[in-house]
Amino acid sequence: MVSLTADMSPLHPDRNLALELVRATEAAAIRAVPFIGRGAKESADEAAVDAMRAFFTTVNFDGRIVIGEGEKDEAPMLYNGERVGNGTGPRADVAVDPIDGTTLTAEGRNNALSVIAVSEHGTMLDASTVFYMDKLVTGPAGVGVVDIRLPIGENIRLLAAALGKPVDELVVSVLNRPRHAQLIQDIRDAGAGTRLMSDGDVAGGINAARHNARTDMCVGIGGSPEGIVTACAIKALGGHMQGRLWARDDEEKQKGRDAGLKLDDHVYEADELVTGNNTIFVATGVTNGELVKGVRREGGYVYTESVVLRGTSGTLRRISSEHLVSKWL
């Protein structure tokens, strides 16, 4: 099998799929710029998708989208099962979100990202039939310490002890949704602080796993696709992640079972969400956030910031780029 991280192989010293993929997320983020703060999230998403698809054709791999925009008939853009790449090089499972946070983009708020996650062929869980997942994410200190099956208050106390910090210094990220009202109250009752996210729980999960971020844990029910994407990044960060699929009704639960998914409170560990450690996660900021800066235009240039996480090396790279406006917008 050809490695996804072929740059580490003596046979392909100049190959780095991760850096090739950055061009696709940069393109998607830049194309979304005219729609930031304009209230047109569909237009922003369409522009980002078109740009990402165009750049995928230049990348040397044979990818299949496992996590995309849905079924082909309902989502003509980067749909589940679509083949991407130029067909040469390694076979791979791909998860894409041209804009994680379309509402954030449309409203001009922080933490919108353009994201691609990749793992070796056949290693990425296809959870598309059950849209939501209950997640728990921490940094390396949480490995073997916290567990999604425990009450949130107990997890907070256990993580605080592992980190060697008072409970009242812990910060927990949660999507600000009515379904999380009791969870938010329980976090505060345990003595920790909350960081409420309006959207974009991929960035929330990654920030919770980073050693120098301002949040310590990310919990709550968000999208299953975002959960798989986050798992690819967590593998590179050495963090802890667990997820339980959360079906909205009996029909969705049956669809999940028919697809071979484990429900009924089964806890997926990160190694079940994405098997193996040969993962790549790439993200470019659309709007400013804690993980990366958003796209910035000054005069005749557009500036982007991206992160690249690679599971095999455990490396996080930051890439700052400047682009001629005349070539893009």
SELOFI-25437 format. One record per residue (C-alpha): residue in three letters; x, y, z. Coordinates in steps of 0.02 Angstrom, whole numbers. Example, Ala and Ser with C-alpha at 12.3 -4.5 7.8 and 13.67 -1.06 7.14 Angstrom:
<recs>
+------+--------+--------+--------+
| resn |     px |     py |     pz |
+------+--------+--------+--------+
|  Ala |    615 |   -225 |    390 |
|  Ser |    684 |    -53 |    357 |
+------+--------+--------+--------+
</recs>
This chain:
<recs>
+------+--------+--------+--------+
| resn |     px |     py |     pz |
+------+--------+--------+--------+
|  Met |      0 |      0 |      0 |
|  Val |     62 |    175 |    -41 |
|  Ser |     70 |    280 |    117 |
|  Leu |    -33 |    437 |    134 |
|  Thr |    120 |    515 |    211 |
|  Ala |    233 |    468 |     67 |
|  Asp |    349 |    614 |    104 |
|  Met |    422 |    506 |    245 |
|  Ser |    465 |    366 |    123 |
|  Pro |    636 |    360 |     41 |
|  Leu |    547 |    319 |   -122 |
|  His |    450 |    482 |   -123 |
|  Pro |    550 |    614 |    -28 |
|  Asp |    462 |    759 |   -113 |
|  Arg |    284 |    698 |    -93 |
|  Asn |    174 |    773 |     40 |
|  Leu |    -11 |    747 |     14 |
|  Ala |    -51 |    854 |    165 |
|  Leu |     30 |   1007 |     89 |
|  Glu |    -57 |    976 |    -78 |
|  Leu |   -225 |    975 |     11 |
|  Val |   -192 |   1145 |     89 |
|  Arg |   -212 |   1222 |    -82 |
|  Ala |   -391 |   1157 |    -88 |
|  Thr |   -441 |   1226 |     83 |
|  Glu |   -355 |   1392 |     44 |
|  Ala |   -453 |   1405 |   -118 |
|  Ala |   -619 |   1367 |    -31 |
|  Ala |   -586 |   1495 |    106 |
|  Ile |   -535 |   1632 |    -16 |
|  Arg |   -686 |   1605 |   -128 |
|  Ala |   -799 |   1625 |     24 |
|  Val |   -730 |   1799 |     62 |
|  Pro |   -859 |   1900 |    -38 |
|  Phe |   -998 |   1819 |     64 |
|  Ile |   -929 |   1847 |    239 |
|  Gly |  -1057 |   1946 |    338 |
|  Arg |  -1177 |   1955 |    191 |
|  Gly |  -1310 |   1838 |    258 |
|  Ala |  -1296 |   1719 |    110 |
|  Lys |  -1233 |   1555 |    181 |
|  Glu |  -1289 |   1450 |     31 |
|  Ser |  -1192 |   1561 |    -89 |
|  Ala |  -1038 |   1553 |     22 |
|  Asp |  -1049 |   1364 |     31 |
|  Glu |  -1072 |   1346 |   -157 |
|  Ala |   -922 |   1457 |   -195 |
|  Ala |   -813 |   1360 |    -72 |
|  Val |   -869 |   1191 |   -140 |
|  Asp |   -834 |   1240 |   -321 |
|  Ala |   -659 |   1300 |   -275 |
|  Met |   -619 |   1145 |   -173 |
|  Arg |   -679 |   1028 |   -310 |
|  Ala |   -573 |   1117 |   -440 |
|  Phe |   -415 |   1100 |   -336 |
|  Phe |   -450 |    919 |   -292 |
|  Thr |   -424 |    876 |   -476 |
|  Thr |   -241 |    928 |   -460 |
|  Val |   -202 |    822 |   -306 |
|  Asn |   -108 |    658 |   -330 |
|  Phe |   -220 |    534 |   -243 |
|  Asp |   -371 |    424 |   -274 |
|  Gly |   -498 |    482 |   -145 |
|  Arg |   -676 |    432 |   -104 |
|  Ile |   -783 |    553 |     -4 |
|  Val |   -853 |    462 |    148 |
|  Ile |   -912 |    620 |    235 |
|  Gly |   -979 |    752 |    116 |
|  Glu |  -1135 |    850 |     76 |
|  Gly |  -1253 |    702 |     82 |
|  Glu |  -1321 |    586 |    -52 |
|  Lys |  -1286 |    628 |   -233 |
|  Asp |  -1467 |    662 |   -280 |
|  Glu |  -1491 |    783 |   -135 |
|  Ala |  -1319 |    864 |   -135 |
|  Pro |  -1243 |    896 |   -306 |
|  Met |  -1086 |    965 |   -223 |
|  Leu |   -949 |    850 |   -155 |
|  Tyr |  -1072 |    712 |   -113 |
|  Asn |  -1045 |    552 |    -15 |
|  Gly |   -962 |    423 |   -127 |
|  Glu |   -889 |    549 |   -249 |
|  Arg |   -714 |    513 |   -315 |
|  Val |   -589 |    655 |   -295 |
|  Gly |   -407 |    679 |   -341 |
|  Asn |   -324 |    643 |   -507 |
|  Gly |   -334 |    455 |   -482 |
|  Thr |   -147 |    427 |   -456 |
|  Gly |    -60 |    391 |   -292 |
|  Pro |   -135 |    320 |   -132 |
|  Arg |   -317 |    268 |   -112 |
|  Ala |   -397 |    362 |     30 |
|  Asp |   -556 |    398 |    126 |
|  Val |   -597 |    583 |    127 |
|  Ala |   -706 |    693 |    237 |
|  Val |   -740 |    870 |    178 |
|  Asp |   -826 |   1023 |    243 |
|  Pro |   -789 |   1167 |    124 |
|  Ile |   -856 |   1282 |    260 |
|  Asp |   -878 |   1216 |    436 |
|  Gly |   -985 |   1360 |    498 |
|  Thr |  -1085 |   1428 |    351 |
|  Thr |  -1194 |   1525 |    472 |
|  Leu |  -1038 |   1596 |    555 |
|  Thr |   -977 |   1650 |    383 |
|  Ala |  -1143 |   1727 |    333 |
|  Glu |  -1151 |   1824 |    496 |
|  Gly |   -967 |   1873 |    497 |
|  Arg |   -931 |   1783 |    661 |
|  Asn |   -777 |   1689 |    719 |
|  Asn |   -720 |   1508 |    697 |
|  Ala |   -776 |   1466 |    520 |
|  Leu |   -655 |   1345 |    436 |
|  Ser |   -628 |   1256 |    272 |
|  Val |   -584 |   1076 |    315 |
|  Ile |   -520 |    916 |    234 |
|  Ala |   -480 |    756 |    329 |
|  Val |   -402 |    603 |    249 |
|  Ser |   -362 |    426 |    305 |
|  Glu |   -312 |    267 |    216 |
|  His |   -444 |    181 |    112 |
|  Gly |   -574 |     87 |    215 |
|  Thr |   -526 |    163 |    383 |
|  Met |   -653 |    304 |    405 |
|  Leu |   -821 |    263 |    487 |
|  Asp |   -967 |    306 |    373 |
|  Ala |  -1091 |    376 |    498 |
|  Ser |  -1195 |    470 |    369 |
|  Thr |  -1358 |    381 |    411 |
|  Val |  -1359 |    451 |    589 |
|  Phe |  -1330 |    637 |    581 |
|  Tyr |  -1289 |    677 |    763 |
|  Met |  -1156 |    616 |    884 |
|  Asp |  -1132 |    648 |   1069 |
|  Lys |   -946 |    687 |   1090 |
|  Leu |   -814 |    710 |   1222 |
|  Val |   -643 |    779 |   1175 |
|  Thr |   -492 |    823 |   1282 |
|  Gly |   -305 |    836 |   1262 |
|  Pro |   -181 |    698 |   1306 |
|  Ala |   -211 |    722 |   1493 |
|  Gly |   -385 |    648 |   1472 |
|  Val |   -326 |    482 |   1397 |
|  Gly |   -377 |    342 |   1515 |
|  Val |   -447 |    471 |   1636 |
|  Val |   -614 |    538 |   1575 |
|  Asp |   -757 |    436 |   1501 |
|  Ile |   -914 |    494 |   1411 |
|  Arg |  -1016 |    371 |   1514 |
|  Leu |   -976 |    464 |   1675 |
|  Pro |  -1072 |    618 |   1737 |
|  Ile |   -997 |    778 |   1669 |
|  Gly |   -958 |    840 |   1844 |
|  Glu |   -852 |    687 |   1880 |
|  Asn |   -760 |    704 |   1714 |
|  Ile |   -722 |    885 |   1756 |
|  Arg |   -649 |    839 |   1925 |
|  Leu |   -547 |    696 |   1851 |
|  Leu |   -477 |    804 |   1712 |
|  Ala |   -436 |    947 |   1831 |
|  Ala |   -337 |    826 |   1939 |
|  Ala |   -246 |    755 |   1788 |
|  Leu |   -202 |    931 |   1729 |
|  Gly |   -150 |    986 |   1902 |
|  Lys |   -263 |   1138 |   1903 |
|  Pro |   -414 |   1193 |   2006 |
|  Val |   -586 |   1147 |   1940 |
|  Asp |   -634 |   1330 |   1930 |
|  Glu |   -496 |   1358 |   1802 |
|  Leu |   -565 |   1226 |   1682 |
|  Val |   -657 |   1287 |   1527 |
|  Val |   -776 |   1172 |   1434 |
|  Ser |   -837 |   1208 |   1257 |
|  Val |  -1018 |   1165 |   1214 |
|  Leu |  -1130 |   1206 |   1066 |
|  Asn |  -1258 |   1333 |   1124 |
|  Arg |  -1416 |   1233 |   1089 |
|  Pro |  -1578 |   1207 |   1188 |
|  Arg |  -1537 |   1022 |   1201 |
|  His |  -1383 |   1067 |   1302 |
|  Ala |  -1468 |   1175 |   1433 |
|  Gln |  -1450 |   1046 |   1572 |
|  Leu |  -1273 |    999 |   1518 |
|  Ile |  -1219 |   1181 |   1527 |
|  Gln |  -1296 |   1200 |   1699 |
|  Asp |  -1211 |   1040 |   1759 |
|  Ile |  -1041 |   1104 |   1699 |
|  Arg |  -1065 |   1266 |   1793 |
|  Asp |  -1131 |   1177 |   1948 |
|  Ala |   -970 |   1073 |   1947 |
|  Gly |   -872 |   1235 |   1959 |
|  Ala |   -801 |   1245 |   1782 |
|  Gly |   -828 |   1383 |   1656 |
|  Thr |   -912 |   1365 |   1487 |
|  Arg |   -869 |   1427 |   1315 |
|  Leu |  -1030 |   1422 |   1215 |
|  Met |  -1010 |   1395 |   1029 |
|  Ser |  -1143 |   1452 |    907 |
|  Asp |  -1076 |   1334 |    772 |
|  Gly |   -913 |   1252 |    719 |
|  Asp |   -881 |   1111 |    841 |
|  Val |   -734 |   1047 |    737 |
|  Ala |   -631 |   1195 |    796 |
|  Gly |   -702 |   1172 |    971 |
|  Gly |   -644 |    992 |    980 |
|  Ile |   -471 |   1028 |    911 |
|  Asn |   -445 |   1175 |   1027 |
|  Ala |   -491 |   1065 |   1176 |
|  Ala |   -356 |    940 |   1124 |
|  Arg |   -216 |   1067 |   1096 |
|  His |    -94 |   1090 |   1237 |
|  Asn |    -88 |   1280 |   1225 |
|  Ala |   -271 |   1319 |   1194 |
|  Arg |   -389 |   1408 |   1312 |
|  Thr |   -514 |   1266 |   1326 |
|  Asp |   -489 |   1099 |   1413 |
|  Met |   -636 |    994 |   1356 |
|  Cys |   -769 |    994 |   1220 |
|  Val |   -932 |    901 |   1251 |
|  Gly |  -1108 |    885 |   1184 |
|  Ile |  -1210 |    833 |   1034 |
|  Gly |  -1153 |    895 |    864 |
|  Gly |  -1142 |    827 |    689 |
|  Ser |  -1078 |    651 |    659 |
|  Pro |   -980 |    708 |    505 |
|  Glu |   -892 |    838 |    613 |
|  Gly |   -853 |    700 |    737 |
|  Ile |   -762 |    596 |    606 |
|  Val |   -666 |    749 |    545 |
|  Thr |   -617 |    793 |    723 |
|  Ala |   -558 |    614 |    756 |
|  Cys |   -431 |    630 |    614 |
|  Ala |   -357 |    782 |    700 |
|  Ile |   -361 |    705 |    874 |
|  Lys |   -254 |    560 |    812 |
|  Ala |   -116 |    684 |    772 |
|  Leu |   -134 |    781 |    934 |
|  Gly |   -128 |    627 |   1047 |
|  Gly |   -290 |    680 |   1127 |
|  His |   -441 |    586 |   1191 |
|  Met |   -605 |    571 |   1097 |
|  Gln |   -762 |    468 |   1119 |
|  Gly |   -928 |    476 |   1030 |
|  Arg |  -1102 |    399 |   1041 |
|  Leu |  -1217 |    408 |    891 |
|  Trp |  -1375 |    504 |    935 |
|  Ala |  -1524 |    456 |    825 |
|  Arg |  -1664 |    584 |    818 |
|  Asp |  -1803 |    456 |    800 |
|  Asp |  -1837 |    270 |    777 |
|  Glu |  -1828 |    283 |    588 |
|  Glu |  -1654 |    357 |    593 |
|  Lys |  -1601 |    229 |    722 |
|  Gln |  -1657 |     88 |    608 |
|  Lys |  -1565 |    165 |    460 |
|  Gly |  -1408 |    169 |    565 |
|  Arg |  -1427 |    -13 |    615 |
|  Asp |  -1459 |    -63 |    435 |
|  Ala |  -1297 |     25 |    388 |
|  Gly |  -1202 |    -76 |    517 |
|  Leu |  -1180 |     64 |    643 |
|  Lys |  -1178 |     30 |    830 |
|  Leu |  -1309 |    125 |    928 |
|  Asp |  -1394 |     94 |   1096 |
|  Asp |  -1262 |    193 |   1193 |
|  His |  -1114 |    107 |   1110 |
|  Val |   -960 |    216 |   1140 |
|  Tyr |   -849 |    239 |    988 |
|  Glu |   -668 |    271 |   1034 |
|  Ala |   -561 |    375 |    916 |
|  Asp |   -484 |    216 |    847 |
|  Glu |   -657 |    156 |    795 |
|  Leu |   -706 |    320 |    715 |
|  Val |   -546 |    316 |    612 |
|  Thr |   -445 |    156 |    619 |
|  Gly |   -257 |    171 |    610 |
|  Asn |   -150 |    324 |    639 |
|  Asn |   -109 |    371 |    460 |
|  Thr |   -222 |    524 |    456 |
|  Ile |   -212 |    698 |    384 |
|  Phe |   -313 |    848 |    440 |
|  Val |   -304 |   1014 |    348 |
|  Ala |   -398 |   1174 |    389 |
|  Thr |   -392 |   1353 |    328 |
|  Gly |   -475 |   1493 |    423 |
|  Val |   -622 |   1578 |    338 |
|  Thr |   -656 |   1695 |    484 |
|  Asn |   -543 |   1728 |    634 |
|  Gly |   -536 |   1598 |    771 |
|  Glu |   -428 |   1525 |    908 |
|  Leu |   -363 |   1387 |    794 |
|  Val |   -319 |   1493 |    641 |
|  Lys |   -339 |   1671 |    579 |
|  Gly |   -470 |   1706 |    448 |
|  Val |   -442 |   1765 |    270 |
|  Arg |   -380 |   1944 |    265 |
|  Arg |   -376 |   2059 |    114 |
|  Glu |   -257 |   2206 |    108 |
|  Gly |   -232 |   2302 |    -53 |
|  Gly |   -185 |   2184 |   -192 |
|  Tyr |   -157 |   2033 |    -79 |
|  Val |   -260 |   1903 |     13 |
|  Tyr |   -182 |   1821 |    166 |
|  Thr |   -229 |   1649 |    232 |
|  Glu |   -178 |   1544 |    381 |
|  Ser |   -193 |   1354 |    384 |
|  Val |   -150 |   1209 |    498 |
|  Val |    -92 |   1036 |    443 |
|  Leu |   -100 |    890 |    565 |
|  Arg |    -24 |    722 |    523 |
|  Gly |    -61 |    568 |    626 |
|  Thr |     97 |    469 |    592 |
|  Ser |    215 |    608 |    645 |
|  Gly |    105 |    695 |    773 |
|  Thr |    152 |    860 |    691 |
|  Leu |     51 |   1020 |    683 |
|  Arg |    112 |   1141 |    550 |
|  Arg |     51 |   1318 |    524 |
|  Ile |     55 |   1386 |    348 |
|  Ser |     37 |   1572 |    313 |
|  Ser |     13 |   1618 |    131 |
|  Glu |    -13 |   1774 |     28 |
|  His |   -107 |   1771 |   -136 |
|  Leu |   -129 |   1900 |   -272 |
|  Val |   -308 |   1966 |   -270 |
|  Ser |   -304 |   1977 |   -459 |
|  Lys |   -287 |   1788 |   -469 |
|  Trp |   -431 |   1751 |   -352 |
|  Leu |   -566 |   1882 |   -326 |
+------+--------+--------+--------+
</recs>
